[in-house]
């Protein structure tokens, strides 16, 4: 198989992964009585928090493509439901950042624990070198997607 074929397969895999992730997100939202946008917001908050770059409400608004009023309503709703909390930014006390609340983490862990087990079993037979190569590949794909998103903005 040549490089172009491999790149095409990886692109197809990313699309399939994205589609499966979307379906799982919809199921999570339905089971936990949150809107699809609420789930998207939680995902953005969790990804940013994991990366060590937590979001402000304004940054979340930009990522979600929503108005200021709509993001305020969404954030207030997510705080009231116990999924999100506000926290002062330790680097700049004037800024308020969004974090996934303990309740939100508990709900997410409960729902996604079986997926973690499926993932562990699916990867168990792969050597560490393959997993390291996959991680580098995913990191390159995320960088490419971010660059494309920035270009679109």
C-alpha positions as CSV (number, residue, x, y, z in Angstrom):
1,X,0.0,0.0,0.0
2,X,1.4,3.4,-0.9
3,X,1.4,6.6,1.2
4,X,-1.6,8.2,-0.5
5,X,-3.7,5.1,0.2
6,X,-2.6,5.0,3.8
7,X,-3.4,8.7,4.2
8,X,-6.8,8.1,2.6
9,X,-7.5,5.2,5.0
10,X,-6.5,7.4,8.0
11,X,-8.8,10.2,6.8
12,X,-11.7,7.7,6.5
13,X,-10.9,6.3,10.0
14,X,-11.0,9.9,11.4
15,X,-14.4,10.5,9.8
16,X,-15.7,7.2,11.1
17,X,-14.3,7.9,14.6
18,X,-16.0,11.4,14.5
19,X,-19.3,9.9,13.4
20,X,-19.2,7.3,16.2
21,X,-18.2,9.9,18.8
22,X,-21.2,12.1,17.7
23,X,-23.6,9.2,18.1
24,X,-22.2,8.4,21.6
25,X,-22.5,12.0,22.5
26,X,-26.1,12.1,21.5
27,X,-26.8,9.0,23.5
28,X,-25.1,10.5,26.6
29,X,-27.1,13.7,26.2
30,X,-30.3,11.8,25.9
31,X,-29.7,9.6,28.9
32,X,-28.6,12.5,31.1
33,X,-31.2,15.0,30.1
34,X,-28.8,17.5,28.6
35,X,-29.1,19.2,25.2
36,X,-26.7,18.3,22.5
37,X,-25.1,21.7,22.8
38,X,-24.7,21.1,26.5
39,X,-22.7,17.9,25.8
40,X,-20.6,19.8,23.2
41,X,-19.9,22.5,25.8
42,X,-18.9,19.9,28.3
43,X,-16.6,18.3,25.8
44,X,-14.9,21.6,24.9
45,X,-14.5,22.4,28.7
46,X,-13.1,18.9,29.4
47,X,-10.7,18.9,26.5
48,X,-9.4,22.4,27.4
49,X,-9.1,21.5,31.0
50,X,-7.2,18.3,30.2
51,X,-4.8,20.3,28.0
52,X,-4.1,22.7,30.9
53,X,-5.8,25.6,29.1
54,X,-9.2,26.0,30.7
55,X,-11.8,28.1,28.9
56,X,-13.6,31.3,29.9
57,X,-17.2,31.7,28.9
58,X,-16.1,33.9,26.0
59,X,-13.7,31.3,24.7
60,X,-16.4,28.7,24.9
61,X,-18.8,31.0,23.1
62,X,-16.2,31.3,20.3
63,X,-15.7,27.6,20.0
64,X,-19.4,26.9,20.1
65,X,-20.3,29.7,17.6
66,X,-23.0,31.1,19.9
67,X,-24.1,34.5,20.9
68,X,-23.1,36.0,24.3
69,X,-26.7,35.6,25.6
70,X,-27.0,32.0,24.4
71,X,-23.6,31.0,26.0
72,X,-24.6,32.7,29.3
73,X,-27.9,30.8,29.3
74,X,-26.1,27.5,28.5
75,X,-23.4,28.0,31.2
76,X,-26.0,29.0,33.8
77,X,-28.0,25.9,33.0
78,X,-24.9,23.7,33.2
79,X,-23.9,25.2,36.5
80,X,-27.5,24.7,37.9
81,X,-27.4,21.1,36.8
82,X,-24.1,20.5,38.6
83,X,-22.1,19.7,35.4
84,X,-20.0,22.8,35.3
85,X,-18.5,25.2,37.9
86,X,-16.9,28.6,37.7
87,X,-13.5,29.3,39.2
88,X,-11.2,32.3,39.4
89,X,-8.2,31.9,37.1
90,X,-5.2,31.4,39.4
91,X,-3.0,33.5,37.0
92,X,-5.5,36.4,36.7
93,X,-8.1,36.6,39.4
94,X,-10.2,39.0,37.2
95,X,-10.8,36.1,34.8
96,X,-13.4,33.4,35.5
97,X,-12.7,30.0,34.0
98,X,-15.1,27.0,33.5
99,X,-14.4,23.6,34.9
100,X,-16.2,20.3,34.9
101,X,-17.8,20.0,38.3
102,X,-17.5,16.9,40.4
103,X,-21.1,15.8,39.5
104,X,-20.3,16.2,35.8
105,X,-17.1,14.1,36.2
106,X,-19.0,11.4,38.1
107,X,-21.7,11.2,35.4
108,X,-19.2,11.2,32.6
109,X,-17.0,8.5,34.3
110,X,-20.1,6.4,34.9
111,X,-21.2,6.6,31.3
112,X,-17.8,6.3,29.6
113,X,-16.2,3.6,31.8
114,X,-17.5,0.8,29.6
115,X,-16.0,2.6,26.5
116,X,-12.7,2.8,28.4
117,X,-12.8,-1.0,29.0
118,X,-13.7,-1.6,25.3
119,X,-10.7,0.6,24.3
120,X,-8.4,-1.2,26.7
121,X,-9.4,-4.6,25.3
122,X,-9.1,-3.3,21.7
123,X,-5.6,-2.0,22.3
124,X,-4.3,-4.8,24.5
125,X,-2.7,-6.8,21.6
126,X,-1.0,-3.8,20.1
127,X,2.7,-3.2,21.0
128,X,3.7,0.0,22.8
129,X,5.6,1.2,19.7
130,X,2.4,1.0,17.7
131,X,0.5,2.9,20.3
132,X,3.2,5.6,20.4
133,X,3.0,5.9,16.6
134,X,-0.8,6.1,16.8
135,X,-0.5,8.9,19.4
136,X,1.9,10.8,17.2
137,X,-0.5,10.4,14.2
138,X,-3.5,11.6,16.2
139,X,-1.5,14.6,17.5
140,X,-0.6,15.5,13.9
141,X,-4.2,15.1,12.8
142,X,-5.5,17.3,15.7
143,X,-2.9,19.9,14.8
144,X,-4.0,19.8,11.1
145,X,-7.6,20.2,12.1
146,X,-6.8,23.1,14.4
147,X,-4.9,24.8,11.6
148,X,-7.8,24.3,9.2
149,X,-10.3,25.6,11.8
150,X,-8.1,28.7,12.3
151,X,-8.0,29.2,8.6
152,X,-11.8,29.0,8.4
153,X,-12.2,31.6,11.1
